[in-house]
Amino acid sequence: QEQLVESGGGLVQPGGSLRLSCAASGFVFSVYDMSWYRQAPGKEREWVASITSGGNSTDYVDSMKGRFTISRDDAKNTVALQMNNLNSEDTAVYYCKGRHFAYSRIEYWGRGTQVTVSS
């Protein structure tokens, strides 16, 4: 069964850092483009960052460039999101998504991990 499981969320003070991880199972991870999304309370889910299958290209929403870094380890079937200099606006549930590089209708979502930035 295809599965994505996020971890690494928690409570962090403003200016702090967190590293989220997403573990994949049940599908060929290496041929999936991977992304992180987030959803803050009362807001729609928004895209955060993506990394292509093979890891040759990354992309970020402009407001997070320089603070967030997405990476993948195909040997471990994981994708990570390093988040630095966090602020209260980063408080959200963070979701991992995998989409097949060739068949875009094939995609999987994790259940999310909560990130709370507060003093």
C-alpha positions as CSV (number, residue, x, y, z in Angstrom):
1,Q,0.0,0.0,0.0
2,E,1.3,3.4,-1.0
3,Q,2.1,5.6,2.0
4,L,3.7,8.8,2.9
5,V,4.4,9.5,6.6
6,E,5.6,12.9,7.8
7,S,7.5,13.5,11.0
8,G,9.6,16.2,12.7
9,G,7.0,18.7,13.5
10,G,6.6,20.4,16.9
11,L,6.7,23.6,18.8
12,V,9.6,26.0,18.1
13,Q,10.3,29.5,19.1
14,P,10.5,32.3,16.6
15,G,13.8,32.4,14.8
16,G,14.3,28.7,15.4
17,S,14.6,25.8,13.0
18,L,12.9,22.5,12.3
19,R,13.7,19.6,9.9
20,L,10.7,17.8,8.6
21,S,11.0,14.3,7.1
22,C,8.6,12.3,4.9
23,A,9.1,8.5,4.6
24,A,7.6,6.8,1.5
25,S,6.7,3.2,1.1
26,G,4.7,1.1,-1.3
27,F,5.8,2.8,-4.5
28,V,8.9,3.5,-6.5
29,F,10.0,6.6,-4.8
30,S,12.7,7.6,-7.2
31,V,10.3,8.3,-10.1
32,Y,8.2,10.7,-8.1
33,D,8.5,14.4,-7.9
34,M,8.1,15.3,-4.3
35,S,6.6,18.4,-2.7
36,W,5.8,20.0,0.6
37,Y,2.6,21.9,1.2
38,R,1.2,23.5,4.2
39,Q,-2.2,24.6,5.6
40,A,-2.5,27.2,8.3
41,P,-5.7,27.5,10.4
42,G,-8.5,29.0,8.4
43,K,-6.5,29.1,5.2
44,E,-6.2,27.0,2.1
45,R,-3.5,24.5,1.6
46,E,-0.5,26.2,-0.2
47,W,2.5,24.8,-2.0
48,V,5.9,25.3,-0.2
49,A,8.6,23.6,-2.2
50,S,9.3,20.8,-4.7
51,I,12.1,18.6,-5.8
52,T,12.1,16.6,-9.1
53,S,12.7,12.9,-9.3
54,G,16.4,12.5,-9.3
55,G,16.8,15.6,-7.3
56,N,18.2,17.7,-10.1
57,S,15.9,20.6,-9.6
58,T,14.2,22.3,-6.7
59,D,11.7,25.1,-6.5
60,Y,10.2,27.2,-3.7
61,V,7.5,29.7,-3.1
62,D,9.2,33.1,-3.2
63,S,8.6,34.0,0.5
64,M,10.4,30.9,1.6
65,K,13.5,31.0,-0.6
66,G,16.6,31.2,1.5
67,R,14.8,30.0,4.6
68,F,13.6,26.5,3.5
69,T,15.6,23.8,1.8
70,I,14.0,20.6,0.3
71,S,16.1,17.5,-0.3
72,R,15.6,13.9,-1.0
73,D,17.4,10.6,-0.3
74,D,16.3,8.0,-2.8
75,A,18.3,5.3,-1.0
76,K,16.2,5.8,2.1
77,N,12.9,6.8,0.3
78,T,12.7,10.1,2.2
79,V,12.3,13.7,1.4
80,A,13.1,16.4,3.9
81,L,12.3,20.1,4.5
82,Q,14.8,22.1,6.5
83,M,13.2,25.2,7.8
84,N,15.2,28.0,9.3
85,N,14.4,31.4,10.9
86,L,10.8,30.4,11.5
87,N,8.1,32.9,12.4
88,S,4.5,32.7,13.5
89,E,3.3,32.8,9.9
90,D,4.9,29.4,9.4
91,T,2.6,27.8,11.8
92,A,0.6,25.2,9.9
93,V,0.2,21.5,9.2
94,Y,2.8,20.5,6.7
95,Y,2.0,17.8,4.1
96,C,4.2,15.7,1.9
97,K,3.1,14.9,-1.6
98,G,4.5,12.6,-4.3
99,R,3.5,12.8,-7.9
100,H,4.7,10.5,-10.7
101,F,7.1,12.3,-12.9
102,A,5.4,11.1,-16.1
103,Y,1.8,10.3,-15.0
104,S,0.7,13.4,-13.1
105,R,-2.6,11.9,-12.1
106,I,-0.8,9.4,-9.9
107,E,-0.1,11.2,-6.6
108,Y,0.0,10.4,-3.0
109,W,-0.4,12.6,0.1
110,G,0.7,12.2,3.7
111,R,-1.5,13.0,6.7
112,G,0.6,15.9,7.8
113,T,2.7,17.1,10.7
114,Q,1.9,20.1,12.9
115,V,4.5,22.9,13.1
116,T,3.8,25.6,15.7
117,V,6.0,28.7,16.0
118,S,5.4,30.5,19.2
119,S,7.2,32.0,22.2
